[in-house]
């Protein structure tokens, strides 16, 4: 491989992410207006602007690059890189998450350890297929969609704790939001 392949987020997922950000922004502005007072409204508008700007910046920065010497994936707050020489095979699978499923590319080393994981939620399926073809590595993995727990059994190290225990993560998030709401309400009531 002597050429470089650069993948950018597809139009459909871009619209979907921006739609979600817009809905969150509208809810924040409405919540600020309903909370009463100019400071609450200004806070709601400021938070809405942050959400919209973060989504736009994430889409602007996100890309996957397969160069002759390395493979890299970039997103809003980071970048993951892997030397091409270390890659021995690729797993392309659809990973089922709560509320959604996303194609995911795993670059594996010589001992089948996961060297790099690329979340393909923002990319078109045909672009991920082009990436796998461009890497010119043996392809493996389950053909049907899998949960994090099943993927962890088939490919150790591919799925983290969060993906293996989605219900637990949801319950932890709900509990954290309740604690934040109670503590925040108590602090505001004390002012």
C-alpha positions, 0 to 999 in steps of 0.5 A: 500500500503506497497511498493514503486513505482518509475517511471523514464522517458520512452525511447521514451520521453527521446530520444525526449527531447535529440533530441530537445536539440541536434537540439538547440545545433547545431543551437547555434553552427551554429549561433556562427559560422555565427556571426563571430569571435572566441568569438561568436563561443566559446559562441555558443559552451558553450551555446550548452553544457549548453543545452545538459547538462541541458537536460541530468541532467533533465532526470537523476533527473526526477522521480515519487515516490509513497511511503507508506507515501508520493507521490513525483515528482522530476525534474531538479530544484525542487521536489514536495511532498505530504503526502499520508494521505491528498490524497482523489482521483486522476484525470488522463487526457490528457492535450492539450498544444500548439504543444503537449498533455501530460497526467497529474495526479492530486492528489486531497484532500478531498474537491477536491482541487488540492494537487499535479500535475504531468506532465506525458510528460516524462513517458509512459502512462502505467507507469502513469496507474500503478501509478494511480492503485498503489495509490489506490484512486478513479479515476475521470476526463474527458476521452477525451483530454481537453484544460486548459480552459475546465479542469479549468471549470471541476476541479477548480484550476487544470489549471493555467493562462498559460494553460488557455490562451496559445495564450496569452502566445505565444504572450507575449513570441514573444513580449519579444523576439522581445524586447530582440533582439532590445535592445540587437542589440542596445547595441551591435551596440553601442559597 
